[in-house]
Amino acid sequence: MDIEEWERKYLEAYSDVKGSIGNLSGVFVAYNTNIDAIKHIGNKDISRLLKAVDLEEVQQKVFDYPRQIDTPSDLLARLIIAMRDGKAAEVPTYTTATHEWLTDNMVFDHANMGGQAGIISNLLANMGINNVITYVPSLSREQADYFVRSDNLLYPVISEGKLLLKHPTEAYNSKFKSKVNWILEFSKGLEFSFGGEHIKVPRDNRLIISSRPSWLRIDMDRQLYDQLPMIQQKINGAILAGYQIIKEEYDDGSTYHEYVERAVNVIERLRQGNPDIQIHVEFTSIQNKVIRKMILKDIVRRNVNSLGLDTVEVANALNVLGHEELAYSVINKGENGIIALYEGAVRLLHDLKLNRVHVHSLGFFICVASKDCPISVEDHRSALLFASTTAAAKATIGDINSFDDTLAGLDVPVWDVGHGELENLGKYLVRRGVCSMDDFDNGCVSTPVHDLIVIPTKVARDPVATVGIGDAISASAFVALLAKIK
């Protein structure tokens, strides 16, 4: 299809999803929320930060590529790497000193709800999805205030032995503290010099300094765990995120094995109430390879239906699953990058025993689905088109405060570059005899072992913000799928 035909498909898909989204009973969303302190980095900020550190030490750290932030030099090194490459990154810090140093050297522009589960909960509640039931292991009073004030946003609590659903502002524990992340955004075209090199940022993106305080755990109160199946009448599916906060070992001697077991037990408990419940896991950038592999093999594999990731996360997942050469091809991009991305998605689908893998990349989405996936490829395509529209709206206007706000995404044009990249994948599949070009142009390809759904996406040229776009894509696609299953 040419771009004009895709624009017509977008209109049809939007109308289709809008007509069915009310079928949903609700969605359970867990685990990670935090407060995002957001700062848009300019030239003056770079100069100020570089004056506050040892430049030789930072230069060495750029070469070493720190996997976590322990010192200001680590922070500056990862920021320079992210800006030089124009790539999003999320790096953990386990010390409050990082937050204190940033506070001393910069003033954040504003603060928002952060964390995949928090962002997704607010988005779906604002879109009017029935019964968005959110769960955070350690809900502080300050964190509760960042949830939108909406009657359909609920939090499970146990009162006198009974399960009740309340708004988070009525369910917090005053003893809990808040987790604060820094989001350092940077714009395409920003220029600065470092280490004798002139750096020009190639695209809009951000570096996330992810706080991982020692008290942060993936866990659930035992009484709530026992009564979890009680919420099944109010939900059709679950979106789970935040497993990256699991550590190999904790100060009290416990290890990741215990928290993996607890995480899987929660999924099993959800299935006890409804064996057909659809469960989606939203992946993220995880520096620790042990934890990354554990999440994929011990939590995702066989336990969930759907996985959402971006291009970098696909490469990271392939790497720890033993597909290093394919992972390199994905991350290296180039003319055949989209082919490697497709082959990588197929590998993840089969290795992890999933129903679907949804890869969101700038300019296009690739989704591979098993033959057991409970909806048609056409409905799948509609869900992806709706997700692209929602993401374009969020990029254009910032916050989605109602379902009607998603309409703004329809005014964003399909990106011709993404449309062109898909042609490379189509030619590859035709050469291999997988499909005809007509089938591929329609965005729906059926093979003997899986289905492939591809769409070119709408891309806002001057986005208001980039944080939460991936979450908006995966969440809106998944709820559109749930509506079709219902």
N, C-alpha and C positions, 0 to 999 in steps of 0.2 A: 504493500500500500504506500502511496505517496503521503506526504505530510497532511495534505488537505483531507484525505480519507481517514487518517488517524485522528484528526481533530473531530470528525464526525463520530468516530467510535468513542471518543472521550465523552461527547455529549450524551450518546446513547447509554454508556456505562454509568455515568453520573445519575441519570434519571432512573436507571434500573436499580442501582444500589439505594438511592434515596427512597424508592418505593418498598424496599425489603428490609431496611435497617431496623424498622420498628418491630420486626419479628423476634429480635433478640430478647431473651429474658434478662441477660446480664453477663458480666465478665468479672472474674477474679484476677486481681493484679498484685504481684509481690516481686521483689522484696526491698529493693534499694531506693531510698530517697535521701536527699541531702539539700542543703542550701547552696546555690551557686552564686558566688561572688564574681560578677562578670566585668572584665576590663578589656576595652578595645585598645590595642597597643599601637602607639604612634611613634614617630621618630624621637620625640623628646623622652618618651618612656624608655626606649631602647638605650639612649645615651645615658639616662639616669641609672639604669640597672647595670650597665657595663662599667660605670664609674664606681659602683659599690662592690665590685668583685675583683679578684685577681685574674687578669685577662689570660695569662699564660696557663693558669690552672683550668680556666674555662676551655681554652683551645685544646688542652689534653683531654678534657672530658668530652668534647665534641668527637674526638677520635675514639675514645673508649665507649661512647654511646651508653650512658648510665641507664639502667633498667628501673631504678627507683630514685626518688629525690630525697637525699639526705642533707645536702648542703646547698647554699645559693649558687655555687658553681655548677652543680648538677642541674639545677633549674634553668640557668641561662644556657647551658649546653643543649638541653632538650628543646628549649624555645628557639634557639638559632637553627637547629636541625629541622624543626617543624616549619619554620619560616623559609629556610633555604629550599626545602623540598615542596613546600605548599601542601603538606599532608597533615591530616588530623592525627592527633596522638593523645593517648591517655596514659599518664604515668603515676604510679602510686607514691604517696609519702606516708611514712608511719610516725612522723614526729610533728608536734604542733609548732615547732620552730619555723617550719616553712611558711605556715600561715602568718606567724608573727613577723617574719622578715618581709613578706609581701605587704603586709599592712603598714609596716614602717616605711617602705620605699615606694608604695603606690597607693592610690585611693581607688577602690573599685567604682565603676560607673553606676551599677545597680545590682540588686540581688533578686533571684528568682527561685522557683521550685527547681530542683535538680534531681538527678538520678533517673534511670530509665523508668522504673515503676512509678515514681512520682509524676514525671512528665506525661507518661501514658495515661495515668489515672485522671489527671486534670483535663487532658485532651478529650478523652472519651466522655467524661462527665459533661464537658462543655458542648460536645456534639450531641448530647441528649440520649446517649446509650442508657438503657434501663439498668439499674442496679450495678454500678461500677463499685465493686467491693474491693477495697485496697487493704493491704496488710504490710506493716513495717515492724520488724522485730523490736525496735527501740524508738517509739514515737514520743518525741519531746514536745513540750508546749510550743516552743518556737517553730518547730518543724510543722506542727499541725496547722499553724496559721498560714502556711504556704499552699495548703489545699484549697481549691476553689469552693466557695460557698454555694453548694448545690444540693438539693434534696436527694438526687440520685447517686451522690458520692457517699459511700458508707464504709464503716470500719467495724470489724467483728470484735466484740468484747464479751467477757463472761461476767454475768452479774447474778449472784445467788445461785450459781450452778447452771444458769441458763444462757444460751447464746443470744446476744442482742446485736443489732446493727445500728450504729450511731454515726453521726458525722465525726471526722477525726478531731475536731476542736472540742468534742465532748468525750473523747476516748484516750487522750494522752496521759502519760505518766510523768508527773512533775519531777521525778528523780532522774529522768533520762536527759542526756546532753544532746546537742545538735552536731551534725557532721557538716563541715563547710568545705566545699571544693572551690578552686579558682579556675575560671574559664578565661584564658588569655586569647582573645580573638585578634586576627590580623588580616589586612586587606591586600588584595592583588595590587602590585605596583609599588608597595612600600620598599624603600631602598635604604641600605645602611652598609657600613664597612666594618669588617671584623677579620682580624688575623691576616691582613693583607689581601683580603678577598672582598670584592664588591658583590653584595647580595641584593637581589631583586625578587621579592615574593611573587611566585608564578600564579597563585590563585588564592581566593578567600578561604580561610580555614581557621583552626584553633588548636591550642594545646590545653588539655585538661590536667590540672594537678589534683589528683584524686586522693582525698584524705582517707586513711584507713586506721582510725584509732583502735587501740587494743581492745576496747570493749565491744567493738562492732562484730556481730555474729549473724550467720544465717541460721535462724532458730525460730521456734514457735512454742508459746506457752502450752504446757501439757493439756490443760483443760480445754483450750481452744482446739488443739490437735484432735482431741477425742470427739469433739462435736463438729468438726469441719464438714463431714458429709451433710450436715443439716442445711448448708447453704445451696445445695445442688438444685433445689427448685427455683432458685433465683439466678442461676448462671447457665450458660451454654458452653463456656470455654474458660481457659486460664492463660494469662500471659505472665511468664516468670522471667525475671531478670535480676542481675546483681550477684550471681554466683562468684564473680571475680573477687569479691571481698573475702572469700574463704582463704585462710592462710595455711601453710604447710604445718606450722606448729605454733601453739599459743603459750603465753606466759605461764598458764596454769598446768602445762604439760599435755593438754589435749592436742589432737592432731586433726588434719583435714579429713581423715577417714570417718571420724565421728560425725562431722557436719555434712559430709556427702551422704552418709546413711540417713541422717535426719531429713535432708532435702528430698531424697528418693521416697522416704516414708510419707512425706506430705503429698507427693504426686500420687502415690498408691492410695492414700486416704481420699484424695479427690476422686479417684476412679471408683472407690467403693460406693460412693453416692451415685455415680453415673459412669458405667464402664465405657460409654461412647463419648465422654467429654473430650474435646479437642484441646490440646495443650501446646502452646507455642513458647519457645525459649528465644529471647533476644540476646544474641551474643555481643561481645564487645572486645576491645583491644586488651589483651592480657599478657603482661610481660613475663610472668612466671610460667615456664613451659610445663612444669609438673602440674600446676593448677589448671592450666589450659587443657592439657591432655585428660586430666581427671574429669573436668566438667563434661567434655565431649564423650568420653568412653563410659564413665560411671553414672552420670546424671542424664545426659541427652540420649545416648544410645539405648534404644528399645523402650525408654520411659516416656518420651514425648512424641508428638506428631509432626511438629513444624519448627523450623529453625530460620532465624533471620540474621543476615550478616551483610557487611559491606565488603569491598574488594580486598582491603588489607586483612580483614578478619578471615576471609576465605583462605588467603595465603597462610596465615598463622595456623588455622585449623588443619590445613593439609600438611603443614610442616610437622606437627606433632603426631599426625596419624601415619607418618611414614611415606608421604608423597612429596619429598623434598624438591625433586626436579620440577614437578608440576607447580608447586608453591612458588618456586623461583620464576617460572614463566608467567604466573599470575601477577606477581609483584613487579616484574620487569616491564609489563605491559607491552608496548610496541604494537605493530600491525596485527600480530596474532594473539594479543593479550586477551581479547574477548573470547577467543576459541579456548584458551587455557582456563578462563573463568567458567565457561560452560562445562568443560570436562571436569573442573574442580568441583562444581556444584553436583554433577552426577556422582562423583566419587563420594562426596559427603552424604548424598541421599542413600546410597547403597551401604557404605561403611557403617553409618549410624542408624540404619533401619528406620528411616523417616518416611512420612507421607509427603512432605514437601520441603524444599529448600528455596528460600527467597533471597536473592542477592540484589541489593540496591547499589547501583553504581551511577556516577554522574552521566546522565544522558540516556540511560536505559536500565531496565530491570530484566533479570533472568530468573525464571522460576522453573524448577524441575519437580515433577510430582509423580509419585508412584501410581501404579495402576489401581491401588486400593484407595486412593484419595477420593473422598465421598462427594466431590462435585465435578461438574464437567469442565473441560478446558475453556469453554466460552465463558462460564461463570468465573473461572479463575482469572481470565483476561480482564473481565469487568472489574474484579476486585483490585487488580494491579493498576488499572487506569484510574480508578477512584483514589487509590493510595497516592498516585502521582499528582492528581489534582489537589488532594489535601496538603501534600508536602509543598506544592507550588504556592498554595494559598498562605501557608505558614511562613514560607520564605519571603513572600511579598508583603504581608500585613503584620507579621510578627506573631501575635497570639490568635488562636482560633477560639472565639468566645461563644459561638453557636454553630449549629450545622450549616446555616445559611452562609456563614463566613467562608466555608470551603468553596463556595461558588467563585470566589476571587481567583482560584486556581485555573478555572476554565479560560480566563483571559490571558494566561501565560502561554506563549507559543511552545509547541513541540520543538525540541532543540535539533537542528539539522545535523549537528555533529554526531549526536547519539544515534540518530536515524541512519547515518552513514556507517557508523561502526557496526550496527546490526547487519548491514549488508555483507560484511566480511564473514560473520558467523553463518549467514544464510548460504553463501557460496561454499563454505566449508562443508556444511551438512548436505548440500546437493551433490558435491563431489563424492562424498562418502555413501551416497545412495540412501541417506536417512529420510529425506523428504524432497518434495518438489519446491521450487521457489515460490509457487503460488501458495502452497501450504504455509511456508515460512512467512511470507508477506502478510498473511492473515494473523500472525502472532501465535498460532496454535499448531503444534507439531506432535503427532502421536508416533511413538516408536514401540517396538515389541516389549520393552522393559520399563519405559517411563514416558511421561508426557513432558513437553517443553512449552512454556509460555514466555514469550518475549514481547516487550513493548518499548518504543522510544518514549522518553519522559519529557515532561514540561520542566524547563529550567529557568528560574528567575535570574535575570542578568545582574541585577543589583540587589541581592538579598538583604533584608533588614537584619537577619541573624542566621547563624548556621546551627546553633545548639538545638538538639531535639528533632532535627529533620529526619534522621534515620529512624528514630522512635516513632515519629508520626507516620512514616511510610509503612513500617511493619505492623503497627497497631491498627491503622485504618484498613490495610489489606486483610488482616486477620479477622476483624469484626465483619467486614463485608463477606468473607468466606463463611463465617458462622451464620450470618443471616441467610445465606443460600442453603446451608445444611439444614437449618431450622425449617 
